[in-house]
Amino acid sequence: MLVDSPPDSRAETAAAPPGRRAIRGVGLLVALAVLLFVFLASIAVGAKSMSMDQVWHGLFQDTGTYGDVVVGERLARSLLGLLAGVALGLSGAVLQALTRNPLADPGLLGINLGASAAVVSAISFFGVTSLSGYVWFAFTGALLVGVLLYFLGGSRGATPVRLALAGTALSAALYGYLQAVMIMDGAALNKMRFWTVGSLASANMDTIKQVLPFLAIGTVLALSLARPLNAMAMGDDTARALGAHLTRTRVLSMAAATLLCGAATAACGPIVFVGLMVPHMVRSFTGPDLRWILPYSAVLSPVLLLGADVVGRVVARPAELQVGIVTAVIGAPVFVLLVRRRKVAQL
């Protein structure tokens, strides 16, 4: 596994020239505009297509058919996609910075699988079928994997290499457990398979209310870690010299990733590659400065997730492909290309 970042990302993040900061600022505004467009498209596109005028009437004026469709179904789905995208993008960016591995994400390090394994256990062994039950099991699973990942990675002596290897080992073990439970419990298989694919189709406002506090805390925590993670990118010794508290930063980073990933997985199921692709591509534009990587990831990750959900509704109309399938189809070849580019760059 590739665990070291390229030399330029180890260097101290210097103050960018005013012109470059202005370009980044304008780019962020453009990204926000794209997010708004995709969000509205997510509300307008479905089994029954609607114009923007009909969407507007459904949101603010119509209490009939359009209102039922827009407010009762698609608004909650789009809001959940927005929140889950923010969570996955931020958690991926934080974990990539923490492990100094631009190919890391919550799925590859096992946090998604920890939440999934806990939910599947809840379904199979305890008969849990509601989101209110899924949430706490998902958080417990994600938290346990986060703690194991930290201690297996060396706790206070944790290094990017150890964290990556620990994540790989935990992912393999959890995947085996997940498959074993699903094979042995045929009765629960139908309940599991829709959730484990990753979908926004069952979203509702109650779902959003339950996960919103965890997403809010995780988002604030992740954004507050930009400066200490920037210092850690230069190496532990340099980070200490700059006043960064390494253990505290690692613990808070794992807590932020666990909160964000656990909430998103509980609400939508495990959705892969979003947290990998977006921060990696954002870095090519912003450079290694997490003060820009984190906001860009928080804006562009929901663009990818909502866009994938719209594609899934269009390509199989009147049925639909779950968003987890679409992101996997998009993400797998992108991941291969990223790995190949890094290999070529290191030759």
RONU-924256 format. One record per residue (C-alpha): residue in three letters; residue number from 1; y, x, z. Coordinates in nm, 3 decimals. Example, Ala and Ser with C-alpha at 12.3 -4.5 7.8 and 13.67 -1.06 7.14 Angstrom:
<pts>
<'ala'; 1; <-0.450; 1.230; 0.780>>,
<'ser'; 2; <-0.106; 1.367; 0.714>>,
</pts>
This chain:
<pts>
<'met'; 1; <0.000; 0.000; 0.000>>,
<'leu'; 2; <0.349; 0.119; -0.074>>,
<'val'; 3; <0.535; 0.147; 0.254>>,
<'asp'; 4; <0.827; 0.382; 0.199>>,
<'ser'; 5; <1.154; 0.268; 0.054>>,
<'pro'; 6; <1.317; 0.469; -0.224>>,
<'pro'; 7; <1.540; 0.755; -0.112>>,
<'asp'; 8; <1.865; 0.570; -0.180>>,
<'ser'; 9; <1.772; 0.291; 0.060>>,
<'arg'; 10; <1.722; 0.546; 0.339>>,
<'ala'; 11; <2.074; 0.673; 0.306>>,
<'glu'; 12; <2.344; 0.532; 0.529>>,
<'thr'; 13; <2.505; 0.223; 0.389>>,
<'ala'; 14; <2.857; 0.338; 0.318>>,
<'ala'; 15; <3.152; 0.108; 0.287>>,
<'ala'; 16; <3.151; -0.029; -0.063>>,
<'pro'; 17; <3.464; 0.012; -0.277>>,
<'pro'; 18; <3.690; -0.296; -0.278>>,
<'gly'; 19; <3.600; -0.370; -0.640>>,
<'arg'; 20; <3.230; -0.375; -0.566>>,
<'arg'; 21; <3.281; -0.593; -0.258>>,
<'ala'; 22; <3.479; -0.836; -0.472>>,
<'ile'; 23; <3.199; -0.849; -0.730>>,
<'arg'; 24; <2.944; -0.918; -0.458>>,
<'gly'; 25; <3.166; -1.190; -0.313>>,
<'val'; 26; <3.210; -1.357; -0.651>>,
<'gly'; 27; <2.837; -1.327; -0.713>>,
<'leu'; 28; <2.765; -1.502; -0.384>>,
<'leu'; 29; <2.998; -1.787; -0.480>>,
<'val'; 30; <2.821; -1.817; -0.817>>,
<'ala'; 31; <2.485; -1.823; -0.635>>,
<'leu'; 32; <2.612; -2.105; -0.412>>,
<'ala'; 33; <2.718; -2.301; -0.721>>,
<'val'; 34; <2.373; -2.252; -0.873>>,
<'leu'; 35; <2.215; -2.369; -0.548>>,
<'leu'; 36; <2.427; -2.686; -0.553>>,
<'phe'; 37; <2.323; -2.755; -0.913>>,
<'val'; 38; <1.952; -2.704; -0.839>>,
<'phe'; 39; <1.980; -2.917; -0.525>>,
<'leu'; 40; <2.128; -3.205; -0.727>>,
<'ala'; 41; <1.864; -3.155; -0.997>>,
<'ser'; 42; <1.596; -3.180; -0.727>>,
<'ile'; 43; <1.737; -3.520; -0.628>>,
<'ala'; 44; <1.775; -3.640; -0.988>>,
<'val'; 45; <1.440; -3.528; -1.132>>,
<'gly'; 46; <1.113; -3.697; -1.049>>,
<'ala'; 47; <0.869; -3.956; -1.171>>,
<'lys'; 48; <1.179; -4.167; -1.237>>,
<'ser'; 49; <1.462; -3.957; -1.384>>,
<'met'; 50; <1.817; -4.044; -1.287>>,
<'ser'; 51; <2.158; -3.933; -1.409>>,
<'met'; 52; <2.409; -3.762; -1.180>>,
<'asp'; 53; <2.608; -4.087; -1.174>>,
<'gln'; 54; <2.301; -4.277; -1.052>>,
<'val'; 55; <2.234; -4.005; -0.793>>,
<'trp'; 56; <2.591; -4.039; -0.668>>,
<'his'; 57; <2.562; -4.416; -0.640>>,
<'gly'; 58; <2.226; -4.382; -0.468>>,
<'leu'; 59; <2.370; -4.141; -0.213>>,
<'phe'; 60; <2.693; -4.316; -0.128>>,
<'gln'; 61; <2.708; -4.670; -0.266>>,
<'asp'; 62; <2.378; -4.825; -0.371>>,
<'thr'; 63; <2.143; -4.963; -0.107>>,
<'gly'; 64; <1.900; -5.098; -0.367>>,
<'thr'; 65; <1.651; -4.919; -0.590>>,
<'tyr'; 66; <1.849; -4.602; -0.644>>,
<'gly'; 67; <1.942; -4.580; -0.278>>,
<'asp'; 68; <1.578; -4.616; -0.173>>,
<'val'; 69; <1.465; -4.344; -0.412>>,
<'val'; 70; <1.750; -4.100; -0.351>>,
<'val'; 71; <1.803; -4.137; 0.023>>,
<'gly'; 72; <1.458; -4.255; 0.123>>,
<'glu'; 73; <1.254; -3.998; -0.071>>,
<'arg'; 74; <1.428; -3.725; -0.267>>,
<'leu'; 75; <1.712; -3.633; -0.033>>,
<'ala'; 76; <1.473; -3.542; 0.249>>,
<'arg'; 77; <1.250; -3.351; 0.008>>,
<'ser'; 78; <1.544; -3.154; -0.130>>,
<'leu'; 79; <1.688; -3.081; 0.215>>,
<'leu'; 80; <1.350; -2.957; 0.337>>,
<'gly'; 81; <1.318; -2.737; 0.028>>,
<'leu'; 82; <1.665; -2.599; 0.097>>,
<'leu'; 83; <1.587; -2.520; 0.461>>,
<'ala'; 84; <1.241; -2.380; 0.390>>,
<'gly'; 85; <1.383; -2.160; 0.114>>,
<'val'; 86; <1.646; -2.017; 0.349>>,
<'ala'; 87; <1.378; -1.951; 0.610>>,
<'leu'; 88; <1.138; -1.778; 0.372>>,
<'gly'; 89; <1.409; -1.567; 0.209>>,
<'leu'; 90; <1.555; -1.446; 0.539>>,
<'ser'; 91; <1.217; -1.377; 0.696>>,
<'gly'; 92; <1.110; -1.179; 0.390>>,
<'ala'; 93; <1.430; -0.973; 0.388>>,
<'val'; 94; <1.403; -0.898; 0.762>>,
<'leu'; 95; <1.038; -0.793; 0.736>>,
<'gln'; 96; <1.108; -0.574; 0.433>>,
<'ala'; 97; <1.383; -0.400; 0.628>>,
<'leu'; 98; <1.173; -0.371; 0.943>>,
<'thr'; 99; <0.870; -0.221; 0.766>>,
<'arg'; 100; <1.086; -0.027; 0.515>>,
<'asn'; 101; <0.858; -0.175; 0.253>>,
<'pro'; 102; <1.029; -0.372; -0.027>>,
<'leu'; 103; <0.694; -0.535; -0.111>>,
<'ala'; 104; <0.647; -0.691; 0.234>>,
<'asp'; 105; <0.681; -1.060; 0.312>>,
<'pro'; 106; <0.552; -1.306; 0.575>>,
<'gly'; 107; <0.250; -1.390; 0.360>>,
<'leu'; 108; <0.143; -1.032; 0.300>>,
<'leu'; 109; <0.185; -0.938; 0.668>>,
<'gly'; 110; <-0.024; -1.233; 0.790>>,
<'ile'; 111; <0.240; -1.447; 0.963>>,
<'asn'; 112; <0.196; -1.734; 0.715>>,
<'leu'; 113; <-0.181; -1.710; 0.752>>,
<'gly'; 114; <-0.152; -1.714; 1.132>>,
<'ala'; 115; <0.038; -2.043; 1.116>>,
<'ser'; 116; <-0.207; -2.178; 0.859>>,
<'ala'; 117; <-0.513; -2.081; 1.061>>,
<'ala'; 118; <-0.369; -2.251; 1.369>>,
<'val'; 119; <-0.293; -2.574; 1.181>>,
<'val'; 120; <-0.635; -2.580; 1.016>>,
<'ser'; 121; <-0.793; -2.530; 1.360>>,
<'ala'; 122; <-0.585; -2.819; 1.493>>,
<'ile'; 123; <-0.704; -3.044; 1.210>>,
<'ser'; 124; <-1.068; -2.944; 1.231>>,
<'phe'; 125; <-1.125; -2.910; 1.607>>,
<'phe'; 126; <-0.861; -3.135; 1.764>>,
<'gly'; 127; <-0.813; -3.406; 1.500>>,
<'val'; 128; <-0.437; -3.344; 1.468>>,
<'thr'; 129; <-0.295; -3.513; 1.159>>,
<'ser'; 130; <0.081; -3.543; 1.220>>,
<'leu'; 131; <0.365; -3.298; 1.169>>,
<'ser'; 132; <0.463; -3.326; 1.535>>,
<'gly'; 133; <0.125; -3.175; 1.614>>,
<'tyr'; 134; <0.131; -2.924; 1.328>>,
<'val'; 135; <0.463; -2.774; 1.436>>,
<'trp'; 136; <0.349; -2.645; 1.771>>,
<'phe'; 137; <0.017; -2.515; 1.641>>,
<'ala'; 138; <0.193; -2.344; 1.352>>,
<'phe'; 139; <0.441; -2.177; 1.586>>,
<'thr'; 140; <0.162; -2.069; 1.818>>,
<'gly'; 141; <-0.033; -1.916; 1.531>>,
<'ala'; 142; <0.271; -1.741; 1.386>>,
<'leu'; 143; <0.373; -1.614; 1.731>>,
<'leu'; 144; <0.026; -1.478; 1.808>>,
<'val'; 145; <0.013; -1.294; 1.477>>,
<'gly'; 146; <0.365; -1.160; 1.533>>,
<'val'; 147; <0.266; -1.027; 1.878>>,
<'leu'; 148; <-0.061; -0.880; 1.746>>,
<'leu'; 149; <0.121; -0.725; 1.453>>,
<'tyr'; 150; <0.370; -0.562; 1.689>>,
<'phe'; 151; <0.108; -0.420; 1.926>>,
<'leu'; 152; <-0.141; -0.319; 1.658>>,
<'gly'; 153; <0.147; -0.150; 1.480>>,
<'gly'; 154; <0.209; 0.067; 1.786>>,
<'ser'; 155; <0.451; -0.148; 1.995>>,
<'arg'; 156; <0.733; 0.091; 2.094>>,
<'gly'; 157; <0.593; 0.356; 1.862>>,
<'ala'; 158; <0.561; 0.113; 1.574>>,
<'thr'; 159; <0.618; 0.262; 1.233>>,
<'pro'; 160; <0.645; 0.099; 0.891>>,
<'val'; 161; <0.304; 0.238; 0.794>>,
<'arg'; 162; <0.133; 0.101; 1.105>>,
<'leu'; 163; <0.298; -0.240; 1.071>>,
<'ala'; 164; <0.192; -0.267; 0.706>>,
<'leu'; 165; <-0.168; -0.164; 0.781>>,
<'ala'; 166; <-0.187; -0.399; 1.080>>,
<'gly'; 167; <-0.056; -0.684; 0.865>>,
<'thr'; 168; <-0.314; -0.615; 0.595>>,
<'ala'; 169; <-0.599; -0.615; 0.847>>,
<'leu'; 170; <-0.481; -0.935; 1.016>>,
<'ser'; 171; <-0.434; -1.109; 0.680>>,
<'ala'; 172; <-0.792; -1.028; 0.575>>,
<'ala'; 173; <-0.936; -1.151; 0.905>>,
<'leu'; 174; <-0.731; -1.472; 0.908>>,
<'tyr'; 175; <-0.812; -1.552; 0.547>>,
<'gly'; 176; <-1.182; -1.519; 0.622>>,
<'tyr'; 177; <-1.149; -1.747; 0.925>>,
<'leu'; 178; <-0.949; -2.001; 0.727>>,
<'gln'; 179; <-1.210; -2.020; 0.452>>,
<'ala'; 180; <-1.498; -2.040; 0.701>>,
<'val'; 181; <-1.345; -2.336; 0.886>>,
<'met'; 182; <-1.275; -2.520; 0.562>>,
<'ile'; 183; <-1.629; -2.464; 0.434>>,
<'met'; 184; <-1.800; -2.569; 0.758>>,
<'asp'; 185; <-1.592; -2.882; 0.815>>,
<'gly'; 186; <-1.633; -3.093; 0.503>>,
<'ala'; 187; <-1.483; -3.402; 0.667>>,
<'ala'; 188; <-1.158; -3.225; 0.741>>,
<'leu'; 189; <-1.141; -3.046; 0.407>>,
<'asn'; 190; <-0.951; -3.326; 0.231>>,
<'lys'; 191; <-0.691; -3.330; 0.508>>,
<'met'; 192; <-0.654; -2.953; 0.493>>,
<'arg'; 193; <-0.639; -2.886; 0.124>>,
<'phe'; 194; <-0.310; -3.065; 0.051>>,
<'trp'; 195; <-0.132; -2.895; 0.340>>,
<'thr'; 196; <-0.274; -2.547; 0.274>>,
<'val'; 197; <-0.150; -2.553; -0.089>>,
<'gly'; 198; <0.214; -2.582; 0.018>>,
<'ser'; 199; <0.412; -2.891; -0.075>>,
<'leu'; 200; <0.743; -3.070; -0.020>>,
<'ala'; 201; <0.607; -3.410; -0.123>>,
<'ser'; 202; <0.553; -3.544; 0.231>>,
<'ala'; 203; <0.901; -3.451; 0.353>>,
<'asn'; 204; <1.103; -3.695; 0.561>>,
<'met'; 205; <1.403; -3.681; 0.791>>,
<'asp'; 206; <1.183; -3.668; 1.103>>,
<'thr'; 207; <1.026; -3.350; 0.966>>,
<'ile'; 208; <1.368; -3.194; 0.918>>,
<'lys'; 209; <1.485; -3.292; 1.267>>,
<'gln'; 210; <1.179; -3.134; 1.426>>,
<'val'; 211; <1.205; -2.797; 1.253>>,
<'leu'; 212; <1.585; -2.770; 1.225>>,
<'pro'; 213; <1.648; -2.621; 1.574>>,
<'phe'; 214; <1.394; -2.343; 1.515>>,
<'leu'; 215; <1.532; -2.272; 1.168>>,
<'ala'; 216; <1.888; -2.259; 1.303>>,
<'ile'; 217; <1.800; -2.015; 1.582>>,
<'gly'; 218; <1.596; -1.797; 1.346>>,
<'thr'; 219; <1.874; -1.793; 1.085>>,
<'val'; 220; <2.143; -1.689; 1.333>>,
<'leu'; 221; <1.914; -1.425; 1.480>>,
<'ala'; 222; <1.821; -1.283; 1.139>>,
<'leu'; 223; <2.183; -1.262; 1.021>>,
<'ser'; 224; <2.286; -1.089; 1.345>>,
<'leu'; 225; <2.032; -0.809; 1.283>>,
<'ala'; 226; <2.194; -0.677; 0.964>>,
<'arg'; 227; <2.374; -0.383; 1.125>>,
<'pro'; 228; <2.089; -0.250; 1.348>>,
<'leu'; 229; <1.841; -0.287; 1.061>>,
<'asn'; 230; <2.083; -0.095; 0.837>>,
<'ala'; 231; <2.081; 0.184; 1.094>>,
<'met'; 232; <1.700; 0.183; 1.118>>,
<'ala'; 233; <1.675; 0.220; 0.741>>,
<'met'; 234; <1.800; 0.578; 0.784>>,
<'gly'; 235; <1.513; 0.670; 1.015>>,
<'asp'; 236; <1.451; 0.630; 1.386>>,
<'asp'; 237; <1.629; 0.948; 1.497>>,
<'thr'; 238; <1.944; 0.870; 1.302>>,
<'ala'; 239; <1.937; 0.508; 1.421>>,
<'arg'; 240; <1.921; 0.623; 1.785>>,
<'ala'; 241; <2.211; 0.860; 1.724>>,
<'leu'; 242; <2.412; 0.567; 1.588>>,
<'gly'; 243; <2.339; 0.364; 1.901>>,
<'ala'; 244; <2.074; 0.127; 1.765>>,
<'his'; 245; <1.817; 0.002; 2.017>>,
<'leu'; 246; <1.494; 0.038; 1.820>>,
<'thr'; 247; <1.256; -0.159; 2.042>>,
<'arg'; 248; <1.498; -0.447; 2.086>>,
<'thr'; 249; <1.568; -0.460; 1.712>>,
<'arg'; 250; <1.196; -0.464; 1.627>>,
<'val'; 251; <1.122; -0.736; 1.883>>,
<'leu'; 252; <1.414; -0.953; 1.770>>,
<'ser'; 253; <1.321; -0.900; 1.403>>,
<'met'; 254; <0.965; -1.017; 1.467>>,
<'ala'; 255; <1.100; -1.313; 1.667>>,
<'ala'; 256; <1.335; -1.414; 1.385>>,
<'ala'; 257; <1.060; -1.384; 1.123>>,
<'thr'; 258; <0.819; -1.583; 1.342>>,
<'leu'; 259; <1.066; -1.865; 1.405>>,
<'leu'; 260; <1.164; -1.892; 1.039>>,
<'cys'; 261; <0.818; -1.857; 0.892>>,
<'gly'; 262; <0.651; -2.075; 1.155>>,
<'ala'; 263; <0.898; -2.360; 1.101>>,
<'ala'; 264; <0.875; -2.344; 0.720>>,
<'thr'; 265; <0.496; -2.326; 0.725>>,
<'ala'; 266; <0.466; -2.612; 0.973>>,
<'ala'; 267; <0.681; -2.837; 0.755>>,
<'cys'; 268; <0.562; -2.740; 0.407>>,
<'gly'; 269; <0.240; -2.544; 0.440>>,
<'pro'; 270; <0.205; -2.179; 0.339>>,
<'ile'; 271; <0.430; -2.103; 0.040>>,
<'val'; 272; <0.388; -1.749; -0.086>>,
<'phe'; 273; <0.596; -1.498; -0.282>>,
<'val'; 274; <0.939; -1.654; -0.217>>,
<'gly'; 275; <1.006; -1.413; 0.068>>,
<'leu'; 276; <0.881; -1.125; -0.145>>,
<'met'; 277; <1.052; -1.183; -0.479>>,
<'val'; 278; <1.402; -1.288; -0.386>>,
<'pro'; 279; <1.501; -1.012; -0.136>>,
<'his'; 280; <1.349; -0.751; -0.367>>,
<'met'; 281; <1.546; -0.873; -0.669>>,
<'val'; 282; <1.864; -0.921; -0.463>>,
<'arg'; 283; <1.844; -0.558; -0.350>>,
<'ser'; 284; <1.876; -0.440; -0.711>>,
<'phe'; 285; <2.220; -0.607; -0.724>>,
<'thr'; 286; <2.355; -0.562; -0.371>>,
<'gly'; 287; <2.207; -0.222; -0.289>>,
<'pro'; 288; <2.040; -0.157; 0.048>>,
<'asp'; 289; <2.312; -0.314; 0.266>>,
<'leu'; 290; <2.155; -0.599; 0.464>>,
<'arg'; 291; <2.497; -0.750; 0.528>>,
<'trp'; 292; <2.474; -0.862; 0.164>>,
<'ile'; 293; <2.096; -0.883; 0.117>>,
<'leu'; 294; <2.053; -1.143; 0.392>>,
<'pro'; 295; <2.321; -1.390; 0.271>>,
<'tyr'; 296; <2.210; -1.356; -0.092>>,
<'ser'; 297; <1.846; -1.410; 0.007>>,
<'ala'; 298; <1.943; -1.716; 0.210>>,
<'val'; 299; <2.115; -1.868; -0.096>>,
<'leu'; 300; <1.884; -1.765; -0.381>>,
<'ser'; 301; <1.548; -1.830; -0.209>>,
<'pro'; 302; <1.608; -2.207; -0.194>>,
<'val'; 303; <1.718; -2.188; -0.559>>,
<'leu'; 304; <1.372; -2.051; -0.643>>,
<'leu'; 305; <1.187; -2.294; -0.416>>,
<'leu'; 306; <1.373; -2.606; -0.530>>,
<'gly'; 307; <1.355; -2.493; -0.892>>,
<'ala'; 308; <0.978; -2.445; -0.862>>,
<'asp'; 309; <0.948; -2.791; -0.707>>,
<'val'; 310; <1.143; -2.944; -0.998>>,
<'val'; 311; <0.919; -2.762; -1.248>>,
<'gly'; 312; <0.610; -2.892; -1.067>>,
<'arg'; 313; <0.737; -3.248; -1.098>>,
<'val'; 314; <0.818; -3.214; -1.469>>,
<'val'; 315; <0.516; -3.031; -1.614>>,
<'ala'; 316; <0.257; -3.279; -1.486>>,
<'arg'; 317; <0.460; -3.602; -1.493>>,
<'pro'; 318; <0.387; -3.869; -1.372>>,
<'ala'; 319; <0.172; -3.659; -1.135>>,
<'glu'; 320; <0.302; -3.331; -0.995>>,
<'leu'; 321; <0.200; -2.975; -0.913>>,
<'gln'; 322; <0.263; -2.871; -0.553>>,
<'val'; 323; <0.542; -2.618; -0.513>>,
<'gly'; 324; <0.304; -2.367; -0.355>>,
<'ile'; 325; <0.103; -2.357; -0.678>>,
<'val'; 326; <0.413; -2.307; -0.893>>,
<'thr'; 327; <0.551; -2.023; -0.677>>,
<'ala'; 328; <0.209; -1.854; -0.681>>,
<'val'; 329; <0.187; -1.880; -1.060>>,
<'ile'; 330; <0.537; -1.733; -1.091>>,
<'gly'; 331; <0.500; -1.483; -0.810>>,
<'ala'; 332; <0.170; -1.317; -0.895>>,
<'pro'; 333; <0.281; -1.158; -1.226>>,
<'val'; 334; <0.621; -1.072; -1.076>>,
<'phe'; 335; <0.447; -0.895; -0.788>>,
<'val'; 336; <0.232; -0.695; -1.031>>,
<'leu'; 337; <0.545; -0.595; -1.226>>,
<'leu'; 338; <0.721; -0.487; -0.907>>,
<'val'; 339; <0.427; -0.271; -0.803>>,
<'arg'; 340; <0.404; -0.113; -1.148>>,
<'arg'; 341; <0.779; -0.040; -1.151>>,
<'arg'; 342; <0.756; 0.133; -0.813>>,
<'lys'; 343; <0.460; 0.341; -0.927>>,
<'val'; 344; <0.646; 0.452; -1.237>>,
<'ala'; 345; <0.957; 0.529; -1.031>>,
<'gln'; 346; <0.757; 0.750; -0.797>>,
<'leu'; 347; <0.591; 0.956; -1.073>>,
</pts>
